Amino acid sequence: MQISLEKIEQLRERTGISYAEAKEILEKVNGDLVEALIYLEERGDSRLERLSSRCRDLSAQLGRFMAALHRSRFRVKVKDNTLVELPATYGILGAALFPKIAALGLIGMLFSEGAIEIQKGSGVAADSEASAKDKP
């Protein structure tokens, strides 16, 4: 049976499957679009299920990333004195919410030979010493 391109495209738009898969399913149901949709529902491979699965995966990855970021520490030092030590999430959130204040603090830190350290959750320093001058 000859399947028209219009039917294949309609099935693709409604379900998000590939051209080849749409053609194969339409051939199985003799070109009936409603039967093809019912077939896909019964098969359990709907576009919404795939999207929700991807969203769950993305949400889990984001949760793991945020947990790792929260275990990391953000430390501001000036001349070997620690001024601020916070979880990295707070440092990023503060810089995002108050960028002008963060920029002023960064400029002041550079003039006073300060440093920013980001320490990973395991206790190993990831980035160290962002100073304006090399210390002797």
Kinemage of the C-alpha trace (Angstrom):
@kinemage 1
@onewidth
@group {chain A} dominant
@subgroup {mainchain}
@vectorlist {calphas} color= white
{ca met a 1} P 0.000 0.000 0.000
{ca gln a 2} L 1.202 3.480 -0.895
{ca ile a 3} L 1.371 5.823 2.126
{ca ser a 4} L 1.126 9.547 1.382
{ca leu a 5} L 3.696 11.991 2.689
{ca glu a 6} L 0.911 14.076 4.249
{ca lys a 7} L -0.157 11.201 6.502
{ca ile a 8} L 3.457 10.510 7.499
{ca glu a 9} L 3.984 14.172 8.365
{ca gln a 10} L 0.724 14.337 10.335
{ca leu a 11} L 1.743 11.316 12.378
{ca arg a 12} L 5.225 12.755 12.943
{ca glu a 13} L 3.825 16.118 14.089
{ca arg a 14} L 1.478 14.486 16.564
{ca thr a 15} L 3.905 11.948 17.984
{ca gly a 16} L 7.462 13.167 17.304
{ca ile a 17} L 8.609 9.893 15.721
{ca ser a 18} L 10.915 9.564 12.718
{ca tyr a 19} L 9.755 9.391 9.087
{ca ala a 20} L 10.790 5.762 8.808
{ca glu a 21} L 8.947 4.783 11.971
{ca ala a 22} L 5.838 6.723 10.918
{ca lys a 23} L 5.803 5.031 7.516
{ca glu a 24} L 6.291 1.593 9.074
{ca ile a 25} L 3.430 2.096 11.534
{ca leu a 26} L 1.103 3.476 8.853
{ca glu a 27} L 1.849 0.437 6.679
{ca lys a 28} L 0.979 -1.869 9.590
{ca val a 29} L -2.414 -0.199 10.038
{ca asn a 30} L -3.152 0.157 6.291
{ca gly a 31} L -2.722 3.949 6.244
{ca asp a 32} L -5.319 4.731 8.913
{ca leu a 33} L -4.022 7.661 10.953
{ca val a 34} L -6.340 7.093 13.921
{ca glu a 35} L -5.353 3.424 14.113
{ca ala a 36} L -1.689 4.455 13.979
{ca leu a 37} L -2.191 6.800 16.938
{ca ile a 38} L -3.989 4.079 18.880
{ca tyr a 39} L -1.192 1.646 18.033
{ca leu a 40} L 1.402 4.090 19.381
{ca glu a 41} L -0.609 4.652 22.568
{ca glu a 42} L -0.860 0.932 23.172
{ca arg a 43} L 2.843 0.538 22.502
{ca gly a 44} L 3.482 3.126 25.212
{ca asp a 45} L 6.054 5.112 23.250
{ca ser a 46} L 4.370 8.485 23.167
{ca arg a 47} L 6.110 11.793 22.736
{ca leu a 48} L 4.888 12.967 26.138
{ca glu a 49} L 6.358 9.930 27.883
{ca arg a 50} L 9.725 10.447 26.184
{ca leu a 51} L 9.670 14.143 27.064
{ca ser a 52} L 8.808 13.451 30.699
{ca ser a 53} L 11.557 10.836 30.842
{ca arg a 54} L 14.073 13.340 29.486
{ca cys a 55} L 12.865 15.954 31.984
{ca arg a 56} L 13.291 13.503 34.869
{ca asp a 57} L 16.818 12.699 33.679
{ca leu a 58} L 17.673 16.375 33.341
{ca ser a 59} L 16.199 17.122 36.751
{ca ala a 60} L 18.254 14.331 38.344
{ca gln a 61} L 21.440 15.579 36.662
{ca leu a 62} L 20.733 19.138 37.770
{ca gly a 63} L 20.115 17.930 41.318
{ca arg a 64} L 23.437 16.067 41.378
{ca phe a 65} L 25.223 19.127 39.964
{ca met a 66} L 23.676 21.446 42.560
{ca ala a 67} L 24.543 19.049 45.399
{ca ala a 68} L 28.163 18.887 44.222
{ca leu a 69} L 28.247 22.666 43.856
{ca his a 70} L 26.836 23.126 47.350
{ca arg a 71} L 29.545 20.845 48.786
{ca ser a 72} L 32.172 23.061 47.141
{ca arg a 73} L 33.358 26.089 49.091
{ca phe a 74} L 33.846 29.660 47.874
{ca arg a 75} L 36.522 31.514 49.826
{ca val a 76} L 37.677 35.154 49.549
{ca lys a 77} L 41.070 35.912 51.061
{ca val a 78} L 42.949 39.173 51.459
{ca lys a 79} L 46.589 38.958 52.564
{ca asp a 80} L 46.241 35.460 54.059
{ca asn a 81} L 43.086 36.407 56.002
{ca thr a 82} L 39.865 34.660 55.034
{ca leu a 83} L 37.116 37.265 54.711
{ca val a 84} L 34.267 35.085 53.451
{ca glu a 85} L 33.784 31.337 53.209
{ca leu a 86} L 30.476 30.117 51.835
{ca pro a 87} L 29.109 27.219 49.819
{ca ala a 88} L 29.766 27.921 46.134
{ca thr a 89} L 26.022 28.055 45.436
{ca tyr a 90} L 25.727 31.124 47.680
{ca gly a 91} L 28.633 32.847 45.950
{ca ile a 92} L 27.139 32.220 42.512
{ca leu a 93} L 23.661 33.224 43.642
{ca gly a 94} L 24.996 36.432 45.200
{ca ala a 95} L 26.928 37.331 42.053
{ca ala a 96} L 23.852 36.629 39.906
{ca leu a 97} L 21.460 38.646 42.070
{ca phe a 98} L 23.813 41.535 42.836
{ca pro a 99} L 26.274 41.792 39.921
{ca lys a 100} L 27.251 45.427 40.600
{ca ile a 101} L 28.175 44.684 44.203
{ca ala a 102} L 30.069 41.567 43.104
{ca ala a 103} L 31.989 43.596 40.506
{ca leu a 104} L 32.895 46.260 43.073
{ca gly a 105} L 34.028 43.565 45.494
{ca leu a 106} L 36.155 41.945 42.789
{ca ile a 107} L 37.806 45.247 41.902
{ca gly a 108} L 38.485 45.993 45.578
{ca met a 109} L 39.896 42.521 46.072
{ca leu a 110} L 42.263 42.918 43.121
{ca phe a 111} L 43.595 46.222 44.452
{ca ser a 112} L 44.173 44.750 47.897
{ca glu a 113} L 46.003 41.673 46.554
{ca gly a 114} L 43.116 39.387 47.352
{ca ala a 115} L 42.397 35.904 46.101
{ca ile a 116} L 39.363 33.778 45.350
{ca glu a 117} L 39.536 30.067 46.053
{ca ile a 118} L 36.974 27.472 45.123
{ca gln a 119} L 37.488 24.302 47.085
{ca lys a 120} L 35.852 21.106 45.887
{ca gly a 121} L 33.806 19.054 48.317
{ca ser a 122} L 36.706 16.632 48.840
{ca gly a 123} L 38.860 19.440 50.251
{ca val a 124} L 41.096 19.959 47.217
{ca ala a 125} L 41.402 23.523 45.914
{ca ala a 126} L 40.070 23.761 42.348
{ca asp a 127} L 40.927 27.385 41.543
{ca ser a 128} L 43.362 29.359 43.573
{ca glu a 129} L 44.892 32.820 43.714
{ca ala a 130} L 43.257 35.317 41.395
{ca ser a 131} L 45.403 38.244 42.443
{ca ala a 132} L 46.357 41.477 40.728
{ca lys a 133} L 50.066 41.128 41.608
{ca asp a 134} L 52.307 38.167 42.196
{ca lys a 135} L 53.001 37.771 45.885
{ca pro a 136} L 56.678 37.697 46.865
